[in-house]
Structure formats: structure tokens, C-alpha cells
């Protein structure tokens, strides 16, 4: 049994179009467990680190503008970690091809994706491609205490409490 974790990001277009529920319903077909979830703003730094492997591509700048919400005027994504047997392939298959026009109509990208006139694939969802990418991405998007399964080795460090925001 190959237990895996994979990162899923519902991108700004998915949230702006209120597709979150539809996408989560489709993802539940995999029978995998959600072991972490949060809605967050994507900083330029996070976007550039996440997509560092695509920096040389001509669509890189548009991709950064897309994931940070600049293209949609809505800087929110939902990041999730799914866990279970063959999680990476199950989620990848359900998401469909990166290019929405090549994605089967029964997949998430086939249903909700489109290609912008600029050529950017507005495909509603990101999924990890393989175990190494999944680990890199999960560690980038989540801290160990935000995940309910101990996926990767951790260590304790002393932390000097500086300024932090608290609820008023």
C-alpha cells in the first residue's frame, strides 16, 4: 500500500467563481483524507518559490500574476493536503490535463478550466506531479503543526517570540 500526501491548490479563479464546493465534492470521489486545509493570500515570494522550476518559460510572469490573484482581483487560494493510497495519481487523474482544452470533460479542469487570450491556462486547480514535488510543495505551503499527520521528519527549535498579531 503506497500511502502518499499531495498538495492541492484551488486557484483564485476557482474561489472567485465559487467553485470551491464543487471542486471539493469532486475530490471527495477519491476517498482520500484531507489532512490540512487553509485559505490564504499568495505573496509574490511564495508564488515565485512555488513556480521556480518554470522561471525560464515565457508564461512565467502571467502565471505569477494568476496565482497571486492579480488577474482576477481576488488574492485567495485554498491549499489542501490530501493523504491516502496513491493520492498523487488519484488527484492528478481527477484534475485532468493542465491545458483545459486537452482535459477530459469529466475532469475538474475539463469542467471549469479555460484558456485566457494571453495564453495562460486558467485551470482552477493545482496538483502535485510526483512524490518529490509533493513534499517540496507541502513543506512550502504548510508548517508541520498545520498538518494532522506527521508526514516528514521535524525538529524542535527555540523560538524567541517577537511581535505577532492576535485577535482583539
C-alpha positions as CSV (number, residue, x, y, z in Angstrom):
1,X,0.0,0.0,0.0
2,X,1.6,3.3,-1.2
3,X,0.4,5.9,1.3
4,X,1.1,9.4,-0.1
5,X,0.4,13.0,0.5
6,X,-0.3,15.6,-2.2
7,X,-0.8,19.3,-2.4
8,X,-4.0,20.7,-4.0
9,X,-4.5,24.4,-4.5
10,X,-7.8,25.7,-5.6
11,X,-6.6,28.8,-7.5
12,X,-8.1,32.3,-7.4
13,X,-10.4,31.8,-10.4
14,X,-11.9,28.7,-8.5
15,X,-12.6,30.8,-5.4
16,X,-13.8,33.9,-7.3
17,X,-16.3,31.8,-9.3
18,X,-17.5,30.0,-6.1
19,X,-16.3,26.6,-7.4
20,X,-14.7,25.5,-4.1
21,X,-17.6,23.3,-3.0
22,X,-17.9,21.7,-6.5
23,X,-14.2,21.0,-6.6
24,X,-14.1,19.6,-3.1
25,X,-17.1,17.4,-3.9
26,X,-15.3,16.1,-7.0
27,X,-12.1,15.5,-4.9
28,X,-14.1,13.5,-2.4
29,X,-14.6,10.9,-5.1
30,X,-11.0,9.8,-4.5
31,X,-11.9,8.7,-0.9
32,X,-8.7,10.3,0.3
33,X,-8.4,12.1,3.6
34,X,-7.9,15.9,3.9
35,X,-5.1,16.3,6.5
36,X,-4.6,20.0,6.1
37,X,-6.5,23.0,4.7
38,X,-6.4,26.7,4.7
39,X,-7.4,29.8,2.7
40,X,-4.6,32.3,2.3
41,X,-3.2,35.2,0.3
42,X,-0.4,34.2,-2.0
43,X,2.6,36.5,-1.7
44,X,4.8,37.1,-4.8
45,X,7.6,35.4,-2.9
46,X,5.5,32.2,-2.3
47,X,4.4,32.2,-5.9
48,X,7.9,32.6,-7.2
49,X,9.3,29.8,-5.0
50,X,6.4,27.5,-5.9
51,X,6.9,28.1,-9.6
52,X,10.7,28.4,-9.6
53,X,11.1,25.4,-12.0
54,X,9.1,27.4,-14.6
55,X,11.1,30.6,-14.4
56,X,12.5,30.3,-17.9
57,X,9.1,29.8,-19.5
58,X,7.5,32.6,-21.5
59,X,4.3,32.4,-19.5
60,X,6.0,32.6,-16.1
61,X,5.1,36.3,-15.3
62,X,1.4,35.6,-16.2
63,X,1.5,32.5,-14.0
64,X,2.7,34.6,-11.0
65,X,0.0,37.2,-11.7
66,X,-2.6,34.3,-11.9
67,X,-1.7,32.5,-8.6
68,X,-1.3,35.8,-6.7
69,X,-4.8,36.8,-7.8
70,X,-3.7,39.8,-9.8
71,X,-5.5,38.5,-12.9
72,X,-8.8,38.1,-11.0
73,X,-8.7,40.9,-8.5
74,X,-9.1,38.2,-5.8
75,X,-5.9,37.2,-3.9
76,X,-7.2,34.0,-2.2
77,X,-6.5,30.4,-2.7
78,X,-7.4,27.3,-0.8
79,X,-4.5,25.0,-0.1
80,X,-5.1,21.4,1.0
81,X,-3.1,18.3,1.7
82,X,-4.8,15.0,0.7
83,X,-3.5,11.7,2.1
84,X,-4.1,8.1,1.2
85,X,-3.2,5.3,-1.1
86,X,-1.8,6.5,-4.4
87,X,-3.0,10.0,-3.6
88,X,-0.8,11.8,-6.2
89,X,-2.1,9.8,-9.1
90,X,-5.7,9.7,-8.0
91,X,-5.9,13.5,-7.6
92,X,-3.8,14.1,-10.8
93,X,-6.2,11.9,-12.8
94,X,-9.3,13.7,-11.4
95,X,-7.8,17.2,-12.0
96,X,-7.1,16.4,-15.7
97,X,-4.6,17.7,-18.2
98,X,-3.0,21.1,-17.3
99,X,-4.3,22.5,-20.6
100,X,-8.1,22.7,-20.1
101,X,-8.7,22.1,-23.8
102,X,-6.9,18.8,-23.6
103,X,-8.5,17.8,-20.3
104,X,-11.3,15.3,-20.5
105,X,-14.7,16.9,-19.9
106,X,-15.2,14.6,-16.8
107,X,-12.2,16.1,-15.1
108,X,-12.1,19.3,-12.9
109,X,-10.0,21.2,-15.4
110,X,-12.2,19.9,-18.3
111,X,-15.3,21.2,-16.5
112,X,-14.0,24.5,-15.1
113,X,-10.9,25.5,-17.0
114,X,-10.4,27.8,-19.9
115,X,-7.5,29.4,-21.7
116,X,-7.2,33.2,-21.5
117,X,-6.5,35.3,-24.6
118,X,-2.9,35.8,-23.2
119,X,-2.5,32.0,-23.4
120,X,-2.5,31.4,-19.7
121,X,-4.3,28.2,-18.6
122,X,-6.9,29.2,-16.1
123,X,-7.4,25.7,-14.8
124,X,-8.9,26.2,-11.4
125,X,-6.7,23.7,-9.5
126,X,-3.0,22.8,-8.9
127,X,-1.9,19.3,-8.0
128,X,1.5,17.8,-7.3
129,X,3.0,15.8,-10.1
130,X,5.1,13.3,-8.1
131,X,6.3,12.4,-4.6
132,X,9.3,14.7,-4.6
133,X,7.3,17.7,-5.9
134,X,4.5,16.9,-3.4
135,X,7.0,17.0,-0.4
136,X,8.6,20.2,-1.7
137,X,5.2,21.9,-2.2
138,X,3.7,20.7,1.1
139,X,6.7,22.0,3.1
140,X,6.4,25.3,1.2
141,X,2.7,25.9,1.8
142,X,2.3,24.3,5.3
143,X,4.1,24.2,8.7
144,X,4.3,20.8,10.4
145,X,1.7,21.8,13.1
146,X,-0.9,22.6,10.4
147,X,-0.9,19.0,9.2
148,X,-2.7,16.4,11.3
149,X,-0.4,13.5,10.0
150,X,3.3,13.5,10.7
151,X,4.4,13.3,7.0
152,X,8.0,14.3,7.2
153,X,10.7,14.5,9.9
154,X,10.7,17.6,12.1
155,X,12.9,19.1,14.8
156,X,12.3,21.3,17.7
157,X,13.9,24.8,17.7
158,X,13.9,27.5,20.3
159,X,11.8,30.5,19.1
160,X,12.0,33.9,20.6
161,X,8.5,35.3,20.5
162,X,8.6,38.6,18.6
163,X,5.6,40.7,17.7
164,X,2.7,38.8,16.5
165,X,-0.9,39.6,15.6
166,X,-3.6,38.3,18.0
167,X,-7.4,38.6,18.0
168,X,-8.6,41.8,19.7
